[in-house]
Amino acid sequence: YDKVARLLGLDLSRGGGPVVEELARKGDPKKYRFKVPMQKKKDDCHFSFAGLKTATRMCVEANLPEVVNPIQAALKTEEQKRAEEVIKADIAA
């Protein structure tokens, strides 16, 4: 979860998991759909979250370009910042 928190530009001082979970509670879990890894194989616990991290990165890059570009981030209005927080919450959910 630290990598997802980092992708979303969140504060990691408390750890990524708690921050992402807190943000996700505010979001719409149906807004952005991510595949669940290895749904068909249930006989062991060997799987990777790499695909999920890549999907999250691609979603952030497509919907939050200012997170990727700090120059754009510095020029945001308060309304844009609030809209960005909603998008981040929806991605986290």
TILUM-760768 format. One record per residue (C-alpha): residue number from 1; residue in three letters; x, y, z. Coordinates in nm, 2 decimals, m for minus. Layout:
BEGIN
[atom NUM; "ala"; [X; Y; Z]]
...
END
This chain:
BEGIN
[atom 1; "tyr"; [0.00; 0.00; 0.00]]
[atom 2; "asp"; [0.30; 0.23; 0.04]]
[atom 3; "lys"; [0.34; 0.23; m0.34]]
[atom 4; "val"; [m0.02; 0.32; m0.40]]
[atom 5; "ala"; [m0.01; 0.59; m0.14]]
[atom 6; "arg"; [0.31; 0.73; m0.30]]
[atom 7; "leu"; [0.14; 0.72; m0.65]]
[atom 8; "leu"; [m0.15; 0.92; m0.50]]
[atom 9; "gly"; [0.09; 1.17; m0.35]]
[atom 10; "leu"; [m0.03; 1.09; 0.01]]
[atom 11; "asp"; [0.16; 1.15; 0.33]]
[atom 12; "leu"; [0.34; 0.83; 0.43]]
[atom 13; "ser"; [0.43; 0.93; 0.78]]
[atom 14; "arg"; [0.17; 0.69; 0.92]]
[atom 15; "gly"; [0.23; 0.43; 0.66]]
[atom 16; "gly"; [0.06; 0.38; 0.33]]
[atom 17; "gly"; [m0.20; 0.12; 0.44]]
[atom 18; "pro"; [m0.38; 0.33; 0.70]]
[atom 19; "val"; [m0.37; 0.64; 0.48]]
[atom 20; "val"; [m0.51; 0.46; 0.17]]
[atom 21; "glu"; [m0.78; 0.29; 0.38]]
[atom 22; "glu"; [m0.89; 0.61; 0.53]]
[atom 23; "leu"; [m0.91; 0.78; 0.19]]
[atom 24; "ala"; [m1.08; 0.48; 0.04]]
[atom 25; "arg"; [m1.37; 0.51; 0.29]]
[atom 26; "lys"; [m1.45; 0.85; 0.14]]
[atom 27; "gly"; [m1.45; 0.72; m0.22]]
[atom 28; "asp"; [m1.68; 0.56; m0.46]]
[atom 29; "pro"; [m1.57; 0.19; m0.51]]
[atom 30; "lys"; [m1.76; 0.17; m0.84]]
[atom 31; "lys"; [m1.60; 0.47; m1.00]]
[atom 32; "tyr"; [m1.28; 0.30; m1.11]]
[atom 33; "arg"; [m1.27; m0.08; m1.16]]
[atom 34; "phe"; [m0.95; m0.28; m1.11]]
[atom 35; "lys"; [m0.91; m0.65; m1.18]]
[atom 36; "val"; [m0.88; m0.89; m0.89]]
[atom 37; "pro"; [m0.55; m1.09; m0.93]]
[atom 38; "met"; [m0.58; m1.46; m0.98]]
[atom 39; "gln"; [m0.95; m1.51; m0.91]]
[atom 40; "lys"; [m0.96; m1.86; m1.06]]
[atom 41; "lys"; [m0.67; m2.01; m0.87]]
[atom 42; "lys"; [m0.77; m2.06; m0.51]]
[atom 43; "asp"; [m0.56; m2.36; m0.40]]
[atom 44; "asp"; [m0.26; m2.15; m0.27]]
[atom 45; "cys"; [m0.16; m1.80; m0.17]]
[atom 46; "his"; [0.10; m1.74; m0.44]]
[atom 47; "phe"; [0.01; m1.42; m0.63]]
[atom 48; "ser"; [0.14; m1.08; m0.70]]
[atom 49; "phe"; [0.00; m0.73; m0.67]]
[atom 50; "ala"; [0.22; m0.60; m0.95]]
[atom 51; "gly"; [m0.07; m0.59; m1.20]]
[atom 52; "leu"; [m0.28; m0.40; m0.95]]
[atom 53; "lys"; [0.00; m0.15; m0.89]]
[atom 54; "thr"; [0.04; m0.10; m1.26]]
[atom 55; "ala"; [m0.34; m0.05; m1.31]]
[atom 56; "thr"; [m0.33; 0.20; m1.02]]
[atom 57; "arg"; [m0.04; 0.39; m1.18]]
[atom 58; "met"; [m0.21; 0.41; m1.52]]
[atom 59; "cys"; [m0.53; 0.53; m1.36]]
[atom 60; "val"; [m0.35; 0.80; m1.16]]
[atom 61; "glu"; [m0.16; 0.91; m1.47]]
[atom 62; "ala"; [m0.48; 0.93; m1.67]]
[atom 63; "asn"; [m0.69; 1.11; m1.41]]
[atom 64; "leu"; [m0.44; 1.30; m1.19]]
[atom 65; "pro"; [m0.17; 1.44; m1.43]]
[atom 66; "glu"; [m0.08; 1.71; m1.17]]
[atom 67; "val"; [0.03; 1.43; m0.93]]
[atom 68; "val"; [0.28; 1.32; m1.19]]
[atom 69; "asn"; [0.38; 1.68; m1.28]]
[atom 70; "pro"; [0.47; 1.89; m0.97]]
[atom 71; "ile"; [0.47; 2.22; m1.17]]
[atom 72; "gln"; [0.10; 2.17; m1.25]]
[atom 73; "ala"; [0.03; 2.08; m0.88]]
[atom 74; "ala"; [0.17; 2.42; m0.77]]
[atom 75; "leu"; [m0.08; 2.61; m0.99]]
[atom 76; "lys"; [m0.40; 2.44; m0.87]]
[atom 77; "thr"; [m0.69; 2.64; m0.72]]
[atom 78; "glu"; [m0.87; 2.53; m0.41]]
[atom 79; "glu"; [m1.16; 2.39; m0.62]]
[atom 80; "gln"; [m0.91; 2.19; m0.82]]
[atom 81; "lys"; [m0.75; 2.05; m0.50]]
[atom 82; "arg"; [m1.09; 1.94; m0.37]]
[atom 83; "ala"; [m1.18; 1.77; m0.70]]
[atom 84; "glu"; [m0.84; 1.60; m0.69]]
[atom 85; "glu"; [m0.91; 1.47; m0.34]]
[atom 86; "val"; [m1.24; 1.32; m0.46]]
[atom 87; "ile"; [m1.06; 1.15; m0.75]]
[atom 88; "lys"; [m0.79; 1.01; m0.52]]
[atom 89; "ala"; [m1.06; 0.88; m0.28]]
[atom 90; "asp"; [m1.24; 0.71; m0.57]]
[atom 91; "ile"; [m0.91; 0.55; m0.70]]
[atom 92; "ala"; [m0.83; 0.43; m0.34]]
[atom 93; "ala"; [m1.18; 0.28; m0.30]]
END
